[in-house]
Amino acid sequence: MTHIGRSTVFDGELTTDEDLTIEGTVKGDVQVREATLTIDEKALVEADIHGVRVIVHGSLKGSITATARIELGPAARVEGNLSADQVVIADGARFHGRIDMAKRTLALKMAQYKAGQTAARA
């Protein structure tokens, strides 16, 4: 499991195959393949997120594409589009954007990308 602490500021492209928890500040693009991304209540994230399962408790400005599930906790503040098979928004969460569960265009592209990465490693 990877952990980005509260005092950490990261700017760029972040890719991991492990579960990732963000408590600090992250800007750029975040890809979490085959794992769960958790954004803590104190975190400030300005990034496009791609993953299997994404759980948001903090502030996020950017789109989330998940191949399985997106969860916005009660303290979540999200400005951007969501695309996943399942989207759960808790009471108290603030969300401004669009939700794509029918077409899942972005999630499909992410699944195709992951399949290509797996084939390239073989």
The first five atom37 places (N, CA, C, CB, O) and aatype in JSON, in Angstrom:
{
  "aatype": [12, 16, 8, 9, 7, 1, 15, 16, 19, 13, 3, 7, 6, 10, 16, 16, 3, 6, 3, 10, 16, 9, 6, 7, 16, 19, 11, 7, 3, 19, 5, 19, 1, 6, 0, 16, 10, 16, 9, 3, 6, 11, 0, 10, 19, 6, 0, 3, 9, 8, 7, 19, 1, 19, 9, 19, 8, 7, 15, 10, 11, 7, 15, 9, 16, 0, 16, 0, 1, 9, 6, 10, 7, 14, 0, 0, 1, 19, 6, 7, 2, 10, 15, 0, 3, 5, 19, 19, 9, 0, 3, 7, 0, 1, 13, 8, 7, 1, 9, 3, 12, 0, 11, 1, 16, 10, 0, 10, 11, 12, 0, 5, 18, 11, 0, 7, 5, 16, 0, 0, 1, 0],
  "atom_mask": [
    [1, 1, 1, 1, 1],
    [1, 1, 1, 1, 1],
    [1, 1, 1, 1, 1],
    [1, 1, 1, 1, 1],
    [1, 1, 1, 0, 1],
    [1, 1, 1, 1, 1],
    [1, 1, 1, 1, 1],
    [1, 1, 1, 1, 1],
    [1, 1, 1, 1, 1],
    [1, 1, 1, 1, 1],
    [1, 1, 1, 1, 1],
    [1, 1, 1, 0, 1],
    [1, 1, 1, 1, 1],
    [1, 1, 1, 1, 1],
    [1, 1, 1, 1, 1],
    [1, 1, 1, 1, 1],
    [1, 1, 1, 1, 1],
    [1, 1, 1, 1, 1],
    [1, 1, 1, 1, 1],
    [1, 1, 1, 1, 1],
    [1, 1, 1, 1, 1],
    [1, 1, 1, 1, 1],
    [1, 1, 1, 1, 1],
    [1, 1, 1, 0, 1],
    [1, 1, 1, 1, 1],
    [1, 1, 1, 1, 1],
    [1, 1, 1, 1, 1],
    [1, 1, 1, 0, 1],
    [1, 1, 1, 1, 1],
    [1, 1, 1, 1, 1],
    [1, 1, 1, 1, 1],
    [1, 1, 1, 1, 1],
    [1, 1, 1, 1, 1],
    [1, 1, 1, 1, 1],
    [1, 1, 1, 1, 1],
    [1, 1, 1, 1, 1],
    [1, 1, 1, 1, 1],
    [1, 1, 1, 1, 1],
    [1, 1, 1, 1, 1],
    [1, 1, 1, 1, 1],
    [1, 1, 1, 1, 1],
    [1, 1, 1, 1, 1],
    [1, 1, 1, 1, 1],
    [1, 1, 1, 1, 1],
    [1, 1, 1, 1, 1],
    [1, 1, 1, 1, 1],
    [1, 1, 1, 1, 1],
    [1, 1, 1, 1, 1],
    [1, 1, 1, 1, 1],
    [1, 1, 1, 1, 1],
    [1, 1, 1, 0, 1],
    [1, 1, 1, 1, 1],
    [1, 1, 1, 1, 1],
    [1, 1, 1, 1, 1],
    [1, 1, 1, 1, 1],
    [1, 1, 1, 1, 1],
    [1, 1, 1, 1, 1],
    [1, 1, 1, 0, 1],
    [1, 1, 1, 1, 1],
    [1, 1, 1, 1, 1],
    [1, 1, 1, 1, 1],
    [1, 1, 1, 0, 1],
    [1, 1, 1, 1, 1],
    [1, 1, 1, 1, 1],
    [1, 1, 1, 1, 1],
    [1, 1, 1, 1, 1],
    [1, 1, 1, 1, 1],
    [1, 1, 1, 1, 1],
    [1, 1, 1, 1, 1],
    [1, 1, 1, 1, 1],
    [1, 1, 1, 1, 1],
    [1, 1, 1, 1, 1],
    [1, 1, 1, 0, 1],
    [1, 1, 1, 1, 1],
    [1, 1, 1, 1, 1],
    [1, 1, 1, 1, 1],
    [1, 1, 1, 1, 1],
    [1, 1, 1, 1, 1],
    [1, 1, 1, 1, 1],
    [1, 1, 1, 0, 1],
    [1, 1, 1, 1, 1],
    [1, 1, 1, 1, 1],
    [1, 1, 1, 1, 1],
    [1, 1, 1, 1, 1],
    [1, 1, 1, 1, 1],
    [1, 1, 1, 1, 1],
    [1, 1, 1, 1, 1],
    [1, 1, 1, 1, 1],
    [1, 1, 1, 1, 1],
    [1, 1, 1, 1, 1],
    [1, 1, 1, 1, 1],
    [1, 1, 1, 0, 1],
    [1, 1, 1, 1, 1],
    [1, 1, 1, 1, 1],
    [1, 1, 1, 1, 1],
    [1, 1, 1, 1, 1],
    [1, 1, 1, 0, 1],
    [1, 1, 1, 1, 1],
    [1, 1, 1, 1, 1],
    [1, 1, 1, 1, 1],
    [1, 1, 1, 1, 1],
    [1, 1, 1, 1, 1],
    [1, 1, 1, 1, 1],
    [1, 1, 1, 1, 1],
    [1, 1, 1, 1, 1],
    [1, 1, 1, 1, 1],
    [1, 1, 1, 1, 1],
    [1, 1, 1, 1, 1],
    [1, 1, 1, 1, 1],
    [1, 1, 1, 1, 1],
    [1, 1, 1, 1, 1],
    [1, 1, 1, 1, 1],
    [1, 1, 1, 1, 1],
    [1, 1, 1, 1, 1],
    [1, 1, 1, 1, 1],
    [1, 1, 1, 0, 1],
    [1, 1, 1, 1, 1],
    [1, 1, 1, 1, 1],
    [1, 1, 1, 1, 1],
    [1, 1, 1, 1, 1],
    [1, 1, 1, 1, 1],
    [1, 1, 1, 1, 1]
  ],
  "atom_positions": [
    [[0.84, -1.18, 0.0], [0.0, 0.0, 0.0], [0.89, 1.25, 0.0], [-0.95, 0.0, 1.22], [1.86, 1.33, 0.74]],
    [[0.53, 2.2, -0.83], [1.27, 3.45, -0.94], [0.48, 4.56, -0.24], [1.54, 3.82, -2.42], [-0.74, 4.6, -0.3]],
    [[1.22, 5.45, 0.43], [0.59, 6.49, 1.23], [1.28, 7.83, 0.92], [0.68, 6.16, 2.76], [2.51, 7.93, 1.0]],
    [[0.5, 8.83, 0.56], [1.04, 10.18, 0.35], [0.59, 11.02, 1.53], [0.56, 10.81, -1.03], [-0.6, 11.31, 1.68]],
    [[1.53, 11.4, 2.37], [1.25, 12.08, 3.63], [0.74, 13.5, 3.47], [0.0, 0.0, 0.0], [0.82, 14.09, 2.39]],
    [[0.23, 14.04, 4.57], [-0.38, 15.38, 4.58], [0.56, 16.49, 4.16], [-0.91, 15.69, 5.93], [0.13, 17.47, 3.56]],
    [[1.83, 16.37, 4.47], [2.77, 17.44, 4.14], [3.36, 17.29, 2.74], [3.88, 17.48, 5.17], [4.15, 18.13, 2.31]],
    [[2.99, 16.24, 2.04], [3.54, 15.98, 0.7], [2.76, 16.72, -0.37], [3.54, 14.48, 0.41], [1.53, 16.73, -0.37]],
    [[3.5, 17.34, -1.3], [2.91, 18.0, -2.47], [3.51, 17.3, -3.68], [3.2, 19.56, -2.49], [4.72, 17.27, -3.86]],
    [[2.64, 16.73, -4.52], [3.08, 16.0, -5.71], [2.45, 16.65, -6.93], [2.69, 14.49, -5.63], [1.25, 16.92, -6.95]],
    [[3.26, 16.91, -7.96], [2.77, 17.51, -9.2], [3.33, 16.7, -10.36], [3.18, 19.03, -9.31], [4.55, 16.68, -10.58]],
    [[2.44, 16.03, -11.11], [2.9, 15.23, -12.24], [1.99, 14.05, -12.49], [0.0, 0.0, 0.0], [0.81, 14.07, -12.14]],
    [[2.56, 13.0, -13.1], [1.81, 11.8, -13.4], [2.19, 10.71, -12.42], [2.06, 11.33, -14.86], [3.37, 10.38, -12.26]],
    [[1.18, 10.14, -11.76], [1.41, 9.11, -10.74], [0.7, 7.84, -11.17], [0.91, 9.58, -9.34], [-0.5, 7.85, -11.43]],
    [[1.45, 6.74, -11.26], [0.88, 5.45, -11.66], [1.32, 4.4, -10.66], [1.31, 5.06, -13.11], [2.49, 4.33, -10.29]],
    [[0.36, 3.57, -10.21], [0.69, 2.5, -9.27], [-0.26, 1.32, -9.48], [0.61, 3.0, -7.82], [-1.37, 1.47, -10.0]],
    [[0.19, 0.15, -9.07], [-0.64, -1.05, -9.08], [-1.08, -1.41, -7.66], [0.13, -2.23, -9.71], [-1.78, -2.4, -7.46]],
    [[-0.67, -0.61, -6.69], [-1.0, -0.85, -5.28], [-2.13, 0.06, -4.82], [0.23, -0.63, -4.4], [-2.42, 1.07, -5.46]],
    [[-2.77, -0.32, -3.71], [-3.72, 0.58, -3.08], [-2.98, 1.87, -2.74], [-4.37, -0.06, -1.8], [-1.83, 1.85, -2.32]],
    [[-3.67, 3.0, -2.93], [-3.06, 4.31, -2.7], [-3.98, 5.16, -1.85], [-2.75, 5.02, -4.04], [-5.17, 5.26, -2.13]],
    [[-3.42, 5.77, -0.8], [-4.15, 6.73, 0.02], [-3.44, 8.07, -0.09], [-4.23, 6.25, 1.52], [-2.23, 8.18, 0.1]],
    [[-4.23, 9.11, -0.41], [-3.69, 10.46, -0.53], [-4.23, 11.3, 0.62], [-4.06, 11.1, -1.91], [-5.44, 11.43, 0.79]],
    [[-3.32, 11.86, 1.4], [-3.68, 12.8, 2.46], [-3.17, 14.19, 2.15], [-3.14, 12.33, 3.81], [-3.65, 15.17, 2.73]],
    [[-2.22, 14.31, 1.25], [-1.6, 15.59, 0.92], [-2.21, 16.24, -0.3], [0.0, 0.0, 0.0], [-3.41, 16.11, -0.56]],
    [[-1.37, 16.95, -1.06], [-1.79, 17.66, -2.25], [-1.22, 16.98, -3.49], [-1.35, 19.15, -2.19], [-0.02, 16.72, -3.57]],
    [[-2.09, 16.68, -4.45], [-1.67, 16.02, -5.69], [-2.28, 16.77, -6.86], [-2.09, 14.51, -5.72], [-3.48, 17.05, -6.88]],
    [[-1.43, 17.1, -7.85], [-1.89, 17.75, -9.07], [-1.35, 16.95, -10.25], [-1.43, 19.24, -9.14], [-0.21, 16.5, -10.24]],
    [[-2.18, 16.78, -11.29], [-1.72, 16.06, -12.48], [-2.67, 14.95, -12.87], [0.0, 0.0, 0.0], [-3.88, 15.16, -12.95]],
    [[-2.11, 13.77, -13.1], [-2.89, 12.58, -13.45], [-2.53, 11.45, -12.51], [-2.65, 12.16, -14.92], [-1.36, 11.25, -12.18]],
    [[-3.55, 10.71, -12.06], [-3.33, 9.59, -11.16], [-3.97, 8.34, -11.76], [-3.9, 9.88, -9.74], [-5.16, 8.34, -12.08]],
    [[-3.17, 7.28, -11.9], [-3.68, 6.0, -12.4], [-3.37, 4.94, -11.37], [-3.06, 5.64, -13.79], [-2.21, 4.7, -11.04]],
    [[-4.42, 4.29, -10.88], [-4.27, 3.22, -9.91], [-4.88, 1.97, -10.55], [-4.97, 3.57, -8.53], [-6.09, 1.79, -10.57]],
    [[-4.0, 1.12, -11.07], [-4.45, -0.07, -11.78], [-4.6, -1.23, -10.8], [-3.46, -0.45, -12.91], [-3.73, -1.46, -9.96]],
    [[-5.7, -1.96, -10.9], [-5.94, -3.17, -10.11], [-5.93, -2.91, -8.61], [-4.89, -4.2, -10.44], [-5.59, -3.81, -7.84]],
    [[-6.3, -1.7, -8.17], [-6.26, -1.39, -6.75], [-7.25, -0.27, -6.43], [-4.82, -0.97, -6.32], [-7.98, 0.21, -7.3]],
    [[-7.28, 0.13, -5.16], [-8.2, 1.16, -4.68], [-7.46, 2.44, -4.37], [-8.95, 0.67, -3.43], [-6.39, 2.42, -3.76]],
    [[-8.03, 3.56, -4.79], [-7.51, 4.89, -4.46], [-8.44, 5.5, -3.43], [-7.39, 5.8, -5.72], [-9.66, 5.54, -3.63]],
    [[-7.88, 5.97, -2.31], [-8.65, 6.66, -1.29], [-8.1, 8.08, -1.13], [-8.61, 5.88, 0.07], [-6.9, 8.27, -0.93]],
    [[-8.99, 9.06, -1.23], [-8.62, 10.45, -1.03], [-9.15, 10.87, 0.33], [-9.18, 11.37, -2.18], [-10.36, 10.93, 0.55]],
    [[-8.24, 11.17, 1.24], [-8.56, 11.49, 2.63], [-9.28, 12.84, 2.75], [-7.28, 11.51, 3.48], [-9.23, 13.65, 1.82]],
    [[-9.95, 13.07, 3.87], [-10.69, 14.31, 4.11], [-9.82, 15.55, 4.0], [-11.33, 14.27, 5.47], [-10.31, 16.59, 3.55]],
    [[-8.57, 15.48, 4.4], [-7.67, 16.65, 4.38], [-6.99, 16.84, 3.02], [-6.62, 16.51, 5.47], [-6.33, 17.85, 2.81]],
    [[-7.13, 15.89, 2.12], [-6.43, 15.94, 0.83], [-7.01, 16.99, -0.11], [-6.48, 14.58, 0.16], [-8.21, 17.29, -0.09]],
    [[-6.12, 17.55, -0.93], [-6.51, 18.47, -2.0], [-5.95, 17.89, -3.29], [-5.98, 19.94, -1.73], [-4.74, 17.85, -3.49]],
    [[-6.84, 17.45, -4.16], [-6.42, 16.8, -5.4], [-6.98, 17.55, -6.59], [-6.87, 15.33, -5.42], [-8.19, 17.77, -6.69]],
    [[-6.09, 17.94, -7.51], [-6.48, 18.53, -8.78], [-5.89, 17.62, -9.85], [-5.96, 20.04, -8.94], [-4.78, 17.84, -10.33]],
    [[-6.67, 16.59, -10.22], [-6.14, 15.59, -11.13], [-7.28, 14.82, -11.78], [-5.2, 14.63, -10.39], [-8.4, 14.78, -11.27]],
    [[-6.98, 14.21, -12.91], [-7.88, 13.24, -13.49], [-7.47, 11.89, -12.93], [-7.83, 13.25, -15.07], [-6.29, 11.52, -12.94]],
    [[-8.46, 11.16, -12.43], [-8.22, 9.91, -11.73], [-8.71, 8.75, -12.59], [-8.93, 9.91, -10.35], [-9.79, 8.8, -13.17]],
    [[-7.9, 7.7, -12.67], [-8.28, 6.46, -13.36], [-7.97, 5.31, -12.41], [-7.52, 6.3, -14.74], [-6.86, 5.21, -11.9]],
    [[-8.95, 4.45, -12.19], [-8.71, 3.33, -11.29], [-9.82, 2.31, -11.34], [0.0, 0.0, 0.0], [-10.75, 2.43, -12.14]],
    [[-9.72, 1.33, -10.48], [-10.74, 0.3, -10.38], [-11.82, 0.77, -9.41], [-10.13, -1.04, -9.91], [-13.01, 0.77, -9.73]],
    [[-11.39, 1.17, -8.22], [-12.3, 1.66, -7.19], [-11.7, 2.94, -6.61], [-12.53, 0.58, -6.06], [-10.53, 2.97, -6.23]],
    [[-12.52, 4.0, -6.55], [-12.06, 5.3, -6.05], [-13.0, 5.75, -4.93], [-12.0, 6.36, -7.2], [-14.22, 5.81, -5.11]],
    [[-12.41, 6.06, -3.78], [-13.17, 6.51, -2.62], [-12.7, 7.93, -2.28], [-12.99, 5.54, -1.39], [-11.51, 8.14, -2.04]],
    [[-13.62, 8.89, -2.26], [-13.26, 10.29, -2.02], [-13.91, 10.77, -0.72], [-13.7, 11.18, -3.22], [-15.13, 10.7, -0.55]],
    [[-13.05, 11.26, 0.18], [-13.52, 11.88, 1.42], [-13.11, 13.34, 1.47], [-12.96, 11.13, 2.65], [-13.6, 14.1, 2.31]],
    [[-12.2, 13.76, 0.58], [-11.67, 15.12, 0.58], [-12.1, 15.91, -0.64], [0.0, 0.0, 0.0], [-13.18, 15.69, -1.19]],
    [[-11.24, 16.84, -1.08], [-11.55, 17.73, -2.21], [-10.86, 17.24, -3.47], [-11.11, 19.17, -1.9], [-9.67, 16.94, -3.48]],
    [[-11.64, 17.16, -4.53], [-11.11, 16.73, -5.83], [-11.67, 17.62, -6.92], [-11.45, 15.26, -6.11], [-12.88, 17.83, -7.01]],
    [[-10.77, 18.15, -7.74], [-11.16, 18.9, -8.93], [-10.59, 18.13, -10.11], [-10.65, 20.41, -8.89], [-9.38, 18.17, -10.36]],
    [[-11.46, 17.42, -10.84], [-11.03, 16.6, -11.95], [-11.98, 15.45, -12.16], [0.0, 0.0, 0.0], [-12.88, 15.22, -11.35]],
    [[-11.8, 14.74, -13.23], [-12.69, 13.62, -13.57], [-12.21, 12.33, -12.91], [-12.77, 13.43, -15.09], [-11.01, 12.13, -12.68]],
    [[-13.17, 11.46, -12.61], [-12.86, 10.14, -12.08], [-13.42, 9.1, -13.04], [-13.45, 9.95, -10.64], [-14.6, 9.12, -13.38]],
    [[-12.56, 8.18, -13.46], [-12.98, 7.04, -14.26], [-12.6, 5.8, -13.5], [-12.33, 7.06, -15.7], [-11.43, 5.56, -13.22]],
    [[-13.61, 4.99, -13.15], [-13.35, 3.76, -12.41], [-14.0, 2.59, -13.15], [-13.89, 3.85, -10.96], [-15.12, 2.71, -13.65]],
    [[-13.29, 1.49, -13.23], [-13.84, 0.33, -13.92], [-14.87, -0.39, -13.05], [-12.73, -0.63, -14.32], [-15.65, -1.19, -13.57]],
    [[-14.89, -0.13, -11.75], [-15.85, -0.8, -10.87], [-16.75, 0.18, -10.11], [-15.11, -1.67, -9.87], [-17.96, 0.19, -10.32]],
    [[-16.16, 1.02, -9.22], [-17.01, 1.79, -8.3], [-16.35, 3.11, -7.9], [-17.31, 0.96, -7.04], [-15.13, 3.2, -7.75]],
    [[-17.2, 4.13, -7.73], [-16.79, 5.42, -7.18], [-17.67, 5.69, -5.96], [-16.91, 6.57, -8.26], [-18.89, 5.55, -6.03]],
    [[-17.04, 6.07, -4.85], [-17.77, 6.41, -3.64], [-17.38, 7.82, -3.21], [-17.49, 5.38, -2.5], [-16.19, 8.13, -3.08]],
    [[-18.37, 8.67, -2.98], [-18.14, 10.0, -2.43], [-18.66, 10.0, -1.0], [-18.83, 11.12, -3.29], [-19.86, 9.83, -0.77]],
    [[-17.76, 10.18, -0.05], [-18.13, 10.18, 1.36], [-18.81, 11.47, 1.76], [0.0, 0.0, 0.0], [-18.88, 12.4, 0.95]],
    [[-19.32, 11.55, 2.98], [-20.07, 12.72, 3.45], [-19.29, 14.04, 3.39], [-20.52, 12.5, 4.85], [-19.9, 15.1, 3.22]],
    [[-17.97, 13.99, 3.51], [-17.16, 15.22, 3.49], [-16.58, 15.51, 2.1], [-16.03, 15.11, 4.51], [-15.83, 16.47, 1.94]],
    [[-16.9, 14.7, 1.12], [-16.33, 14.86, -0.23], [-16.79, 16.15, -0.88], [-16.71, 13.67, -1.11], [-17.94, 16.56, -0.74]],
    [[-15.87, 16.78, -1.62], [-16.14, 17.98, -2.41], [-15.54, 17.7, -3.79], [-15.54, 19.3, -1.74], [-14.33, 17.8, -3.98]],
    [[-16.4, 17.36, -4.75], [-15.92, 16.94, -6.07], [-16.48, 17.85, -7.16], [-16.3, 15.48, -6.34], [-17.68, 18.1, -7.24]],
    [[-15.56, 18.33, -8.0], [-15.92, 19.15, -9.15], [-15.34, 18.45, -10.38], [-15.39, 20.63, -9.01], [-14.15, 18.56, -10.65]],
    [[-16.19, 17.73, -11.12], [-15.72, 17.0, -12.29], [-16.69, 15.87, -12.64], [0.0, 0.0, 0.0], [-17.67, 15.66, -11.93]],
    [[-16.41, 15.17, -13.7], [-17.28, 14.1, -14.17], [-16.9, 12.75, -13.56], [-17.25, 14.01, -15.69], [-15.73, 12.49, -13.28]],
    [[-17.91, 11.91, -13.38], [-17.72, 10.57, -12.83], [-18.16, 9.53, -13.85], [-18.5, 10.4, -11.51], [-19.21, 9.69, -14.48]],
    [[-17.38, 8.47, -14.01], [-17.74, 7.39, -14.92], [-17.37, 6.07, -14.27], [-17.03, 7.56, -16.29], [-16.2, 5.79, -14.02]],
    [[-18.41, 5.22, -14.0], [-18.18, 3.92, -13.37], [-19.45, 3.09, -13.46], [-17.73, 4.09, -11.89], [-20.53, 3.6, -13.76]],
    [[-19.31, 1.78, -13.2], [-20.47, 0.9, -13.13], [-21.37, 1.29, -11.96], [-20.04, -0.57, -13.01], [-22.59, 1.29, -12.07]],
    [[-20.73, 1.62, -10.83], [-21.47, 2.0, -9.63], [-20.95, 3.33, -9.11], [-21.35, 0.91, -8.53], [-19.74, 3.55, -9.03]],
    [[-21.87, 4.23, -8.77], [-21.52, 5.51, -8.17], [-22.37, 5.68, -6.92], [-21.73, 6.7, -9.18], [-23.6, 5.61, -6.99]],
    [[-21.71, 5.91, -5.79], [-22.41, 6.09, -4.52], [-22.04, 7.47, -3.99], [-22.03, 4.97, -3.49], [-20.87, 7.8, -3.84]],
    [[-23.06, 8.29, -3.7], [-22.84, 9.63, -3.15], [-23.54, 9.7, -1.8], [-23.38, 10.74, -4.12], [-24.76, 9.61, -1.72]],
    [[-22.75, 9.86, -0.75], [-23.29, 9.89, 0.61], [-23.96, 11.22, 0.9], [-22.17, 9.63, 1.63], [-23.64, 12.24, 0.28]],
    [[-24.89, 11.21, 1.86], [-25.51, 12.45, 2.33], [-24.43, 13.39, 2.82], [-26.55, 12.17, 3.45], [-23.53, 12.98, 3.56]],
    [[-24.5, 14.65, 2.42], [-23.53, 15.64, 2.83], [-22.45, 15.91, 1.81], [0.0, 0.0, 0.0], [-21.82, 16.97, 1.83]],
    [[-22.22, 14.97, 0.91], [-21.19, 15.18, -0.13], [-21.65, 16.27, -1.09], [-20.91, 13.87, -0.9], [-22.84, 16.42, -1.36]],
    [[-20.68, 17.02, -1.6], [-20.97, 18.03, -2.62], [-20.36, 17.56, -3.93], [-20.42, 19.44, -2.21], [-19.2, 17.17, -4.0]],
    [[-21.19, 17.59, -4.98], [-20.74, 17.12, -6.29], [-21.27, 18.05, -7.37], [-21.19, 15.67, -6.54], [-22.46, 18.36, -7.4]],
    [[-20.38, 18.48, -8.26], [-20.77, 19.31, -9.4], [-20.13, 18.71, -10.64], [-20.35, 20.82, -9.2], [-18.91, 18.76, -10.81]],
    [[-20.97, 18.14, -11.5], [-20.46, 17.51, -12.72], [-21.5, 16.56, -13.29], [0.0, 0.0, 0.0], [-22.69, 16.66, -12.98]],
    [[-21.05, 15.66, -14.12], [-21.93, 14.69, -14.76], [-21.53, 13.28, -14.34], [-21.87, 14.83, -16.3], [-20.38, 13.01, -14.01]],
    [[-22.52, 12.39, -14.36], [-22.28, 10.98, -14.05], [-22.61, 10.16, -15.28], [-23.13, 10.52, -12.82], [-23.69, 10.31, -15.86]],
    [[-21.68, 9.29, -15.69], [-21.86, 8.41, -16.83], [-21.82, 6.97, -16.35], [-20.77, 8.67, -17.92], [-20.75, 6.42, -16.1]],
    [[-23.0, 6.36, -16.21], [-23.08, 4.95, -15.82], [-23.6, 4.1, -16.97], [-23.97, 4.79, -14.59], [-23.37, 2.89, -16.99]],
    [[-24.3, 4.7, -17.91], [-24.9, 3.94, -19.0], [-23.88, 3.62, -20.09], [-26.08, 4.73, -19.6], [-23.67, 2.46, -20.42]],
    [[-23.26, 4.64, -20.62], [-22.31, 4.44, -21.72], [-20.95, 4.01, -21.21], [-22.18, 5.71, -22.53], [-20.26, 3.2, -21.85]],
    [[-20.56, 4.54, -20.09], [-19.26, 4.25, -19.49], [-18.12, 4.38, -20.49], [-19.25, 2.86, -18.9], [-17.2, 3.57, -20.51]],
    [[-18.2, 5.39, -21.32], [-17.21, 5.59, -22.37], [-15.79, 5.65, -21.81], [-17.52, 6.87, -23.13], [-14.9, 4.97, -22.31]],
    [[-15.58, 6.45, -20.8], [-14.24, 6.6, -20.24], [-13.78, 5.32, -19.55], [-14.2, 7.77, -19.26], [-12.61, 4.94, -19.67]],
    [[-14.68, 4.65, -18.84], [-14.31, 3.42, -18.15], [-13.92, 2.34, -19.16], [-15.47, 2.93, -17.27], [-13.0, 1.56, -18.92]],
    [[-14.62, 2.29, -20.28], [-14.29, 1.32, -21.32], [-12.9, 1.59, -21.87], [-15.34, 1.38, -22.45], [-12.12, 0.65, -22.06]],
    [[-12.57, 2.84, -22.12], [-11.24, 3.19, -22.62], [-10.17, 2.8, -21.6], [-11.16, 4.7, -22.93], [-9.1, 2.33, -21.98]],
    [[-10.46, 2.98, -20.32], [-9.5, 2.61, -19.28], [-9.3, 1.1, -19.26], [-9.99, 3.1, -17.9], [-8.16, 0.64, -19.13]],
    [[-10.36, 0.34, -19.39], [-10.25, -1.13, -19.42], [-9.42, -1.58, -20.63], [-11.65, -1.77, -19.47], [-8.61, -2.5, -20.52]],
    [[-9.62, -0.94, -21.76], [-8.84, -1.27, -22.95], [-7.37, -0.92, -22.74], [-9.4, -0.53, -24.19], [-6.48, -1.66, -23.16]],
    [[-7.11, 0.21, -22.09], [-5.74, 0.62, -21.8], [-5.07, -0.41, -20.89], [-5.72, 2.02, -21.14], [-3.93, -0.81, -21.14]],
    [[-5.77, -0.83, -19.84], [-5.22, -1.82, -18.91], [-4.92, -3.12, -19.61], [-6.17, -2.06, -17.74], [-3.89, -3.74, -19.35]],
    [[-5.82, -3.55, -20.5], [-5.61, -4.8, -21.24], [-4.36, -4.68, -22.11], [-6.85, -5.14, -22.1], [-3.59, -5.64, -22.22]],
    [[-4.15, -3.53, -22.73], [-2.95, -3.3, -23.54], [-1.68, -3.32, -22.71], [0.0, 0.0, 0.0], [-0.66, -3.84, -23.15]],
    [[-1.73, -2.75, -21.5], [-0.58, -2.74, -20.61], [-0.22, -4.14, -20.15], [-0.85, -1.85, -19.39], [0.95, -4.49, -20.07]],
    [[-1.24, -4.95, -19.85], [-1.02, -6.33, -19.42], [-0.39, -7.14, -20.55], [-2.35, -6.97, -18.97], [0.53, -7.92, -20.31]],
    [[-0.87, -6.95, -21.76], [-0.32, -7.68, -22.91], [1.12, -7.27, -23.18], [-1.18, -7.43, -24.17], [1.93, -8.09, -23.6]],
    [[1.44, -5.99, -22.95], [2.79, -5.5, -23.19], [3.78, -6.09, -22.19], [2.82, -3.97, -23.13], [4.95, -6.29, -22.52]],
    [[3.32, -6.37, -20.96], [4.19, -6.94, -19.93], [4.49, -8.42, -20.17], [3.56, -6.77, -18.56], [5.52, -8.93, -19.75]],
    [[3.57, -9.08, -20.86], [3.7, -10.54, -21.06], [4.82, -10.9, -22.01], [2.42, -11.12, -21.57], [5.05, -12.08, -22.27]]
  ]
}
